[in-house]
Amino acid sequence: MEDMQTALAYLNQNRLLYLDMLEVLRRGSAEVLQAGADGVLLYDWEGEEHMLSARSRAALEGMLPALAGSETVVGHEMWYRDELAERLGLWEEMPCYQAAWLSPEPPEPPPFAGELRPLGMEWAPFVLEHYSNSAIGGLPHVEEALRRGMLGAFVDGAPAGFVGFHPEGTIGLLEVLPPYRRRGLGEVLLLGAVRLALARGQYAFGQVLVDNAPSLALQRKAGMTISAETLYWLFRPEGTEEGCTWS
């Protein structure tokens, strides 16, 4: 309990940057491996990744033994990124900004000529076929995303796009089908997912690759707050599908 309180006190000093770590603690899927005044190390069983923040050399050195053999690491300070990659052999990198809905009130998605509704498991093949990110991980991963909760946008009864959540709790899997683009459906889906996250007691946030200017513009248009600092995912060379969710 003391480690949990220490971790929360540390992470709440920069809630936006550490919101991914706060979310896995909130939902109870993470173990606090280390917590102190200059760093926190978590392991999230659900997302199967280590998450860390370290503000000193001593804090980082204390964490490295626990990271040995890790397949996925999420770091929140850039000063030790290259060292982690070299010492752990994690050379696949995705640098991201954190984007979050910080208002206590849920947003109102803009009106559109259609409706948002939950997607059932029968939509798994459709999502797999139409999601443009080939690293989604196959049908089992889509089915897991549907179990976590996905929304579909429908126009004239036809599916026009969808959005969901990644294992670590970030909003993602956002796709607007080509015939329906440039109609504001991306904002509709994003804010629909924000409302769903808040209704379930989750933090409403996602991660955006630092060079994805269109997605960053969408976050700002929708009222999301973008972190000034970057975080990053490190993988073994074969990689996995988790990570920045609006790539």
C-alpha positions as CSV (number, residue, x, y, z in Angstrom):
1,M,0.0,0.0,0.0
2,E,2.9,2.4,0.8
3,D,4.4,1.7,-2.6
4,M,1.1,2.4,-4.3
5,Q,0.7,5.7,-2.5
6,T,4.3,6.7,-3.3
7,A,3.7,5.8,-7.0
8,L,0.5,7.8,-7.2
9,A,2.1,10.9,-5.5
10,Y,4.9,10.8,-8.0
11,L,2.8,10.2,-11.1
12,N,0.3,12.9,-10.2
13,Q,3.0,15.5,-10.4
14,N,2.6,15.3,-14.2
15,R,-0.7,13.6,-14.8
16,L,-0.8,14.2,-18.6
17,L,2.5,12.5,-19.3
18,Y,1.9,9.6,-16.9
19,L,-1.8,9.1,-17.6
20,D,-1.1,5.6,-19.1
21,M,0.6,4.6,-15.8
22,L,-2.2,6.1,-13.7
23,E,-4.8,4.2,-15.8
24,V,-3.3,0.7,-15.3
25,L,-3.0,1.5,-11.6
26,R,-6.6,2.7,-11.5
27,R,-7.9,-0.5,-13.1
28,G,-5.8,-2.7,-10.9
29,S,-3.9,-4.5,-13.7
30,A,-0.5,-3.3,-12.7
31,E,2.1,-4.2,-10.1
32,V,4.2,-1.5,-8.5
33,L,7.7,-2.9,-8.8
34,Q,9.5,0.2,-7.6
35,A,8.4,3.6,-6.3
36,G,10.3,6.5,-4.9
37,A,10.8,10.2,-5.0
38,D,12.7,10.0,-8.3
39,G,11.1,7.2,-10.2
40,V,8.3,4.6,-10.6
41,L,8.4,1.2,-12.3
42,L,5.2,-0.8,-13.1
43,Y,4.4,-4.0,-14.8
44,D,1.0,-4.2,-16.5
45,W,-0.3,-7.8,-16.8
46,E,-3.1,-6.9,-19.2
47,G,-0.9,-5.0,-21.7
48,E,2.1,-7.2,-20.9
49,E,4.5,-4.3,-20.7
50,H,6.8,-2.5,-18.2
51,M,6.2,1.2,-17.7
52,L,8.7,3.4,-16.1
53,S,9.7,7.0,-15.2
54,A,13.1,7.8,-13.8
55,R,14.5,11.2,-13.0
56,S,17.9,10.1,-11.7
57,R,20.7,7.7,-12.6
58,A,20.2,5.9,-9.3
59,A,16.5,5.4,-9.9
60,L,17.2,4.0,-13.4
61,E,20.0,1.6,-12.2
62,G,17.7,0.3,-9.5
63,M,15.1,-0.6,-12.2
64,L,17.3,-2.2,-14.8
65,P,17.5,-5.7,-13.1
66,A,13.7,-5.9,-13.1
67,L,13.6,-5.0,-16.8
68,A,15.9,-7.8,-17.9
69,G,14.1,-10.0,-20.5
70,S,11.2,-7.5,-21.0
71,E,9.7,-7.7,-24.4
72,T,8.0,-4.3,-24.3
73,V,9.0,-1.2,-22.3
74,V,7.2,2.2,-22.2
75,G,9.6,5.0,-21.1
76,H,8.6,8.5,-20.2
77,E,11.9,10.4,-20.2
78,M,14.2,10.7,-23.2
79,W,17.5,10.9,-21.4
80,Y,17.7,7.1,-20.9
81,R,15.9,5.9,-24.1
82,D,19.1,5.0,-26.0
83,E,20.5,3.2,-22.9
84,L,17.4,1.1,-22.5
85,A,17.4,0.2,-26.1
86,E,21.0,-1.0,-26.0
87,R,21.0,-2.7,-22.7
88,L,17.7,-4.5,-23.2
89,G,18.0,-5.1,-26.9
90,L,14.7,-3.3,-27.7
91,W,15.4,-1.6,-31.0
92,E,11.9,-1.1,-32.4
93,E,10.8,2.4,-31.2
94,M,7.6,4.4,-31.4
95,P,7.8,7.9,-29.9
96,C,4.5,9.4,-29.0
97,Y,2.7,12.3,-27.4
98,Q,0.0,11.6,-24.9
99,A,-3.4,13.1,-25.7
100,A,-6.1,13.3,-23.1
101,W,-9.5,14.7,-22.3
102,L,-8.9,16.6,-19.1
103,S,-12.3,18.3,-18.6
104,P,-14.4,16.8,-15.8
105,E,-17.4,17.0,-18.2
106,P,-17.8,14.5,-21.0
107,P,-17.8,16.0,-24.5
108,E,-20.7,16.2,-26.9
109,P,-19.8,14.6,-30.2
110,P,-20.7,16.9,-33.1
111,P,-23.9,16.0,-34.9
112,F,-23.7,13.9,-38.0
113,A,-26.0,12.2,-40.4
114,G,-25.9,8.9,-38.8
115,E,-25.5,7.2,-35.4
116,L,-22.9,5.7,-33.1
117,R,-23.6,2.3,-31.7
118,P,-21.6,-0.5,-30.0
119,L,-20.1,-3.2,-32.2
120,G,-20.7,-6.9,-31.3
121,M,-18.3,-9.8,-31.9
122,E,-19.8,-10.4,-35.4
123,W,-18.0,-7.3,-36.6
124,A,-14.5,-8.8,-36.0
125,P,-13.9,-9.8,-39.7
126,F,-15.1,-6.4,-40.9
127,V,-12.8,-4.5,-38.5
128,L,-9.8,-6.7,-39.4
129,E,-10.4,-6.1,-43.1
130,H,-10.8,-2.4,-42.9
131,Y,-8.4,-1.3,-40.3
132,S,-5.5,0.3,-42.1
133,N,-2.8,-0.5,-39.5
134,S,-1.4,-3.9,-40.6
135,A,0.2,-4.4,-37.1
136,I,-3.2,-5.0,-35.5
137,G,-2.2,-8.6,-34.8
138,G,-4.9,-10.7,-36.5
139,L,-8.5,-11.7,-35.7
140,P,-7.8,-12.7,-32.1
141,H,-6.6,-9.2,-31.3
142,V,-9.6,-7.7,-33.0
143,E,-11.9,-9.9,-30.9
144,E,-10.1,-8.8,-27.7
145,A,-10.7,-5.2,-28.8
146,L,-14.4,-5.9,-29.3
147,R,-14.6,-7.4,-25.8
148,R,-13.0,-4.2,-24.4
149,G,-15.6,-2.2,-26.3
150,M,-15.8,-0.7,-29.8
151,L,-18.1,1.8,-31.3
152,G,-19.2,2.0,-34.9
153,A,-20.3,5.0,-36.9
154,F,-23.2,4.2,-39.3
155,V,-24.4,6.4,-42.1
156,D,-27.7,5.5,-43.8
157,G,-27.4,2.1,-42.0
158,A,-24.0,1.4,-43.5
159,P,-20.7,1.1,-41.4
160,A,-18.6,4.2,-42.0
161,G,-15.9,3.8,-39.3
162,F,-15.0,2.5,-35.9
163,V,-13.0,3.1,-32.8
164,G,-11.9,1.1,-29.7
165,F,-9.3,0.6,-27.0
166,H,-5.9,-1.0,-26.8
167,P,-4.9,-3.4,-24.0
168,E,-3.2,-0.7,-21.9
169,G,-6.4,1.5,-22.0
170,T,-5.6,4.0,-24.7
171,I,-8.2,5.0,-27.3
172,G,-7.3,3.7,-30.7
173,L,-8.2,1.5,-33.6
174,L,-9.8,4.6,-35.1
175,E,-10.7,4.2,-38.8
176,V,-13.0,6.1,-41.1
177,L,-13.7,4.3,-44.3
178,P,-12.6,6.1,-47.4
179,P,-16.0,7.0,-48.8
180,Y,-16.9,8.8,-45.5
181,R,-13.7,10.8,-44.9
182,R,-13.6,14.6,-44.7
183,R,-17.1,14.6,-43.1
184,G,-15.9,15.0,-39.4
185,L,-16.4,11.3,-38.5
186,G,-13.0,11.0,-37.0
187,E,-13.9,13.6,-34.4
188,V,-17.3,12.0,-33.9
189,L,-15.7,8.6,-33.2
190,L,-12.9,10.0,-31.0
191,L,-15.3,11.9,-28.8
192,G,-17.7,9.0,-28.7
193,A,-14.8,6.9,-27.3
194,V,-14.0,9.6,-24.8
195,R,-17.6,9.5,-23.5
196,L,-17.5,5.7,-23.3
197,A,-14.2,5.8,-21.4
198,L,-15.5,8.4,-18.9
199,A,-18.8,6.5,-18.4
200,R,-16.8,3.4,-17.4
201,G,-14.6,5.4,-15.0
202,Q,-11.5,5.2,-17.2
203,Y,-9.1,8.0,-18.0
204,A,-9.9,9.1,-21.6
205,F,-6.6,9.3,-23.4
206,G,-4.6,8.0,-26.4
207,Q,-1.1,8.2,-27.8
208,V,-0.1,9.8,-31.1
209,L,3.1,9.2,-33.1
210,V,5.1,12.4,-33.0
211,D,5.2,12.7,-36.8
212,N,1.5,12.1,-37.3
213,A,0.4,15.7,-38.0
214,P,-3.1,14.9,-39.2
215,S,-3.9,12.9,-36.0
216,L,-2.4,15.6,-33.7
217,A,-4.6,18.1,-35.5
218,L,-7.7,15.9,-34.9
219,Q,-6.9,15.6,-31.2
220,R,-6.6,19.4,-30.8
221,K,-9.8,20.0,-32.8
222,A,-11.7,17.6,-30.6
223,G,-10.5,19.4,-27.4
224,M,-7.9,16.9,-26.3
225,T,-4.8,18.2,-24.5
226,I,-1.4,17.1,-25.9
227,S,1.6,16.5,-23.7
228,A,4.6,18.8,-24.2
229,E,6.9,15.8,-23.5
230,T,7.2,12.6,-25.5
231,L,7.0,9.0,-24.2
232,Y,8.1,6.0,-26.3
233,W,7.5,2.3,-26.7
234,L,10.5,0.0,-27.2
235,F,10.1,-3.5,-28.6
236,R,12.2,-6.5,-29.6
237,P,12.9,-6.4,-33.4
238,E,9.8,-8.5,-34.2
239,G,7.6,-5.8,-32.5
240,T,3.9,-6.2,-31.3
241,E,0.7,-4.4,-32.2
242,E,0.4,-2.3,-29.0
243,G,1.7,1.2,-28.8
244,C,0.7,4.6,-30.1
245,T,-2.9,4.3,-30.9
246,W,-3.5,7.0,-33.5
247,S,-0.7,6.1,-35.8
